[in-house]
Amino acid sequence: MKKFLSIFMVVCLFATFMSACTKEKENTPNNGAATVRFLNFKPEVAQVYDEIAKAYKEETGVTLMVETAASGNYEQTLTAKMGTKEAPTLFQINGPKGYANWKDYCADLSGTELYKHLTDKSLAVTSNGKVYGIPYVVEGYGIIYNKEITDKYFALKSKATEYKSMDEIKSFSALKALVEDMQKNASALGIKGVFASTSLKTGEDWRWQTHLANIPVYYEFKKNNVDLTSDATNKISFEYAENFKNIFDLYINNSTTDKKVLGSKIVDESMAEFALGQCAMVQNGNWAWGQISDVKGNTVKAENVKYLPIYMGVDGEENQGICIGTENFFAINSKASQEEQKAAADFIYWLFSSKTGKDFVINKLELIAPFDTFSEDERPTDPLAQEVIKWMNNSEVYTIPWNFTVFPSQTFKDDFGAALLQYAQGTKSWNDVKELVVKRWESESK
């Protein structure tokens, strides 16, 4: 009896032990496999990532834990998390400057499947031949034009140029001749001016002090072979200041609005002018389609919304495309285990290659994804997004990347914008603007 009771107790203890192990395994994410911890940048898509995590678990059995930083607090949240056990294995950097801040935590992504499918590898954040940030969405901006109005101009008997289509406009000199003659024929074209109002109200001037300024800065850094992850970006000479002035003058001198009152104009007003057919052109990005299509009384048809590169008179610009880039790059934590790093790489590849993942990207996240895993019928349908994709896939031109991610600060941008307004109003010379840009860039970099 004692022998039997001893055997019975051992069996019971073994059964209890195995049950506990099973429960512990069930309560462990992925049943022992690596968990993907992702720190999300955008609060507006937090719910979408919760849905993605659920779908990913169902399809792969792998747990995706998503934490979303509060708006405007991503860097602070990332800093606080990196030193803890809950450090993200997958996070975001905003470009070369972001990499410079987090390079000790960025793994080389050169061998990942997602990078292999990146259509334009020049968009990635690289250093010394290695890849540390993969762009997962692209956006583009340039001069949006209404083809219906430009076609009307080309049909005018009174026009002074020989141009017959926008395909012939491939330089600043051509653009200037076209715009100035269109302005002279504004009444015949039924417009108030060629360009929409240049919004120079404080806080509404980002299209000029950031997006337009990106182009001369790009050409300066390119000419001088500047490494965007280095301290060489802490100074500029504004070498292409006159080129900036070329296009800025064209905007404000051929507009729906007198340049002296541009300080009261906002972005929405300029987009409404375009939507209502009051002008033929406006500088903005593909995100502006909603600002066009949603305007009450909109007269612009989707098939007539096209992009033209922002020409400034730079040598070789005949081969220039529109500005395409992003401030959103995936990075993988190099301090995480190899198993965790692989799990993070597997997840982002699943998101941009699987049927389920791509459905989220297209219909819920609504991204223009720069990967060849997407077919033509898996792309956004709005006309500006389609234009960005067309220019991005045009092998005959080079795109202008978003180097404004290395601009020193918001204070610099605000000061530049204020100087542009003073210049437009005639209270500041262009030399004063150039001097301010050079000095404030250096002081804000410090």
Buried (B, 14 or more C-beta within 10 A) or exposed (E): EEEEEEEEEEEEEEEEEEEEEEEEEEEEBBEEBBBBBBBBBBBEBEEBBBEBBEBBBEEBEBBBBBBBBEEEEBBEBBEEBBEEEEBBBBBBBBBBBBBBBBBEBBBBBBEBBBBEBBBBBEBBBBBEEEBBBBBBBBBBBBBBBBBBBBEBBBEBEEBEBEBEEBEEBBBBEBBBBBBBBBBBBBEBBEBBBBBBBBBBBEEBBBBBBBBBBBBBBBBBBBEEEBBBBEEBBEEBEBBBBEBBBBBBBBBBBBBBBEBEEBBEBBBEBBBBBBBBBBBBBBBBBBEBBEBBBEBEEBBBEEEBBBBBBBBBBBEEBEEBBBBBBBBBBBBBBBBBEEEBBBBBBBBBBBBBBBEBBBEBBBEBBBBBBBBEBBEEEEBBEBBBBBBBBBBBEEEEBBBBBBBBBBBBEEEBBBBBBBBBBBBBBEEBEBEEBBBBBBEBBBEBBE
